[in-house]
Amino acid sequence: MATSLGSNTYNRQNWEDADFPILCQTCLGENPYIRMTKEKYGKECKICARPFTVFRWCPGTRMRFKKTEVCQTCSKMKNVCQTCLLDLEYGLPIQVRDTGLAIKDEIPKSDVNKEYYTQNMEREIANSDGTRAVGQIGKAPSSSDMLLKLARTTPYYKRNRPHICSFWVKGECKRGEECPYRHEKPTDPDDPLADQNIKDRYYGINDPVADKLLKRASTMPRLDPPDDKTITTLYIGGLGDNVTDGDLKGFFYQFGEIRTITIVQRQQCAFIQFATRDAAEMAAEKSFNKLIINGRRLTVKWGRSQAARGKEGEGVSEMGSRLEPVPGLPGALPPPPPLDEETSANYFNLDPNSSPVMNILPPPGMNPPPPGYGPPMFHAMGAMAPPMPPPIGMRPPGQIHYPSQDPQRMGAHSAHGSRHEQ
């Protein structure tokens, strides 16, 4: 350590003795009930080299144990987490935060100047309420367009996973599933993200993660207003179940008068129509890629005109985006052939000159039914066989209308007998 326990009473009085660490939601974990170990003056801060209270905990199941790396004074000076050194408000590296807020906070790096600067900052922290950042961070503006676009709205618990097992990489790990480390392929050693330094991240210099985020911010798409000046509607996507009509109205009313707000719950989107085009353009500019309501990042796009909807019509969803064709579906069916009113529809492709009764032999072992019984499916192919009566539909009118009046049926009454009985 830089200073021993008994070397200097003044320095020992300024050592940190805290009851709870300053952590971000990601490092703290998703479990609200965790156990922490507290070690007074356990290690020296990796920035100011003064002893501080070290906290150690496990953020969740199948996660690695984490501990605080810097003291609370260094954490408050930069408004960062004691473990990951990311900004507590935006979840971004210090270099990205300082670039977005256009501040230049040069902390001295030599031992004597660093100690003097730290003592002055401790005095400033003691005079403040402890809820706001101090130094250049406290004097910076409250928000930035770039930071709102890059900010992470939900915790990223994947960052708490265990490290890669070095024995598994060499093919020598014998623990199997009981190994607490990850059995995955390591990253490329030439990857810039593989070379990270905690001091460079704190001072905001040579941070590969920050360089990657700054490049992403420079290539972010812009939302250009449409040429049609009659469009005053904005499309808001990704509402979920928590964002309501009142939440949207409470945010967008500041840009101008709102004519209508339509929420499509099935698509989890909304359409906000402003009274003027200037209000819609200002709302699109101030909310594109940085609209966060109730912890959800919402998508903002321009609506489509009614004329464009009428021209395209098919293949367009309710949100205004063109739908891709689904593979495997049949194409458009051909139109049915025209039918003459005089000719009846031939649904079975039968010869119009052929008789509707088919000459089908019964299967072997089955005797044909006697005449008059059952449908005329089978009949014998013999010369002595009596002719089959024509179907009822093809008989001339005035003859037999019911099967019981058929004279060839067994037990049927004659026409004279039936009249006599009546």
Buried (B, 14 or more C-beta within 10 A) or exposed (E): EEBEEEEEEEBBEBBBEBEEBBBBBBBBBBEEEEEEEBEEBBBBBBBBBBBBBBBBBBBBEEBBEBBBBBBBBBBBBBBBBBBBBBBBBBBBBBBBBBBBBEBEBEBEEEEEEBBEBBEEBBEBBEEEEEEEBBBBBEEBEEBBBBBBBBBBEEBEBEBBBBEBBEEBEEEEBEEEEEBEBBBEEBEEEEEEEEEEEEEBBBBBEBBBBBBBBBEEBEEEEEBEEEEBEEBBBBBBBBBEEEBBEEBBEEBBEEBBEBEEBEBBEEEBBBBBBBEEBEBBBBBBBBBBBBBEBEEBBBBBBBBBBEEBEEEEEEEBEEBBEEEEEEEEEEEEEEEEEEEEEEEEEEEEEEEEEEEEBEEEEEEEEEEBBEBBEEEBEBBBEEEEEEEEBBEEEEEEEEEBEEEEBBEEBEEBBEEEEEEEEE
